[in-house]
Amino acid sequence: LILAGSWLQAIGSFLEVVFILAIIHIAGATQRLSGWITAFAAIVIMAVSLVEVSFYLSAIQGGVSGDPTTLAVSLNLIKAIQHAYVIVPAPTLLLGLGIVILNSHVFPRIFGYLALALGVIMGILGLVGTFISLQQVIDSVLTVQEVWFAAVAITLAISVRKASNGAETILPAKA
């Protein structure tokens, strides 16, 4: 199950990055600083995810081979990389997406404001979480983030459907 979860995490992160890049493109932000920062944060998140998956694989290998040191070190590194995610990449991504969306006329503005709020919350949790354990709170905010992504995807799908029916047109905004 851990191997399957690791695979899902890697593939899920890749698909999320592709979706983020699509949002940047559709919003016409590919040539703006906010678009570049958001794309950079998405790429960093992909790297962090792959490092975390590597630690899961290392932990499994340590457990299977009977190497408790490798297992223990890998489990500690998993916690460390999860915390690093909340310190910079997650807040940067959400703040960047908020700015990208607010500067476009493609997405409802509420998504931009919610992304900004989530980014600020994530940044605060990253800072405070350095000193006290907040993993359950962070996990809850990450769940809200995933609901946000789903809502944006559903809204985009509905917009595309309307465009294909001739009701509206969805085009990238001018940069």
FENSULPE-V236586 format. One record per pair of residues at least 12 apart in sequence whose C-alpha atoms are under 8 Angstrom apart, sorted by the first residue. I is the first residue (numbers start at 1). J is the second residue. Records with the same first field share a line. If there is no record, write none. Layout:
I->J, J
This chain:
2->56
3->56, 57
6->53, 56, 57
7->53
9->49, 53
10->46, 49, 50, 53
13->45, 46, 49
14->46
17->42, 43, 46
20->39, 42
21->39
24->38, 39, 97, 100
25->172
26->106, 171, 172, 173
27->100, 101, 103, 104, 105, 106, 107, 172, 173
28->104, 172, 173, 174, 175
29->100, 104, 173, 175
30->175
31->175
32->175
34->96, 97, 99, 100
35->96, 97, 100
37->92, 93, 96
38->92, 93, 94, 96, 97
39->93
41->89, 90, 92, 93
42->89, 93
44->89
45->85, 89, 90
48->81, 85
51->81
52->77, 78, 81, 82
55->74, 75, 77, 78
56->74, 75, 78
58->70, 71, 74
59->71, 72, 73, 74, 75
83->126, 129, 130
84->126
86->122, 123, 125, 126
87->122, 123, 125, 126, 127
88->123, 126
90->119, 122, 123
91->118, 119, 120, 121, 122, 123
92->119
93->119
94->115, 116, 118, 119
95->115, 116, 117, 118, 119, 120
96->116
97->112, 115, 116
98->111, 112, 113, 114, 115, 116
99->112, 116
100->112
104->173
105->173
106->170, 171, 172, 173
107->152, 155, 156
111->148, 152
114->148
115->148
118->141, 145
122->138, 141
125->138
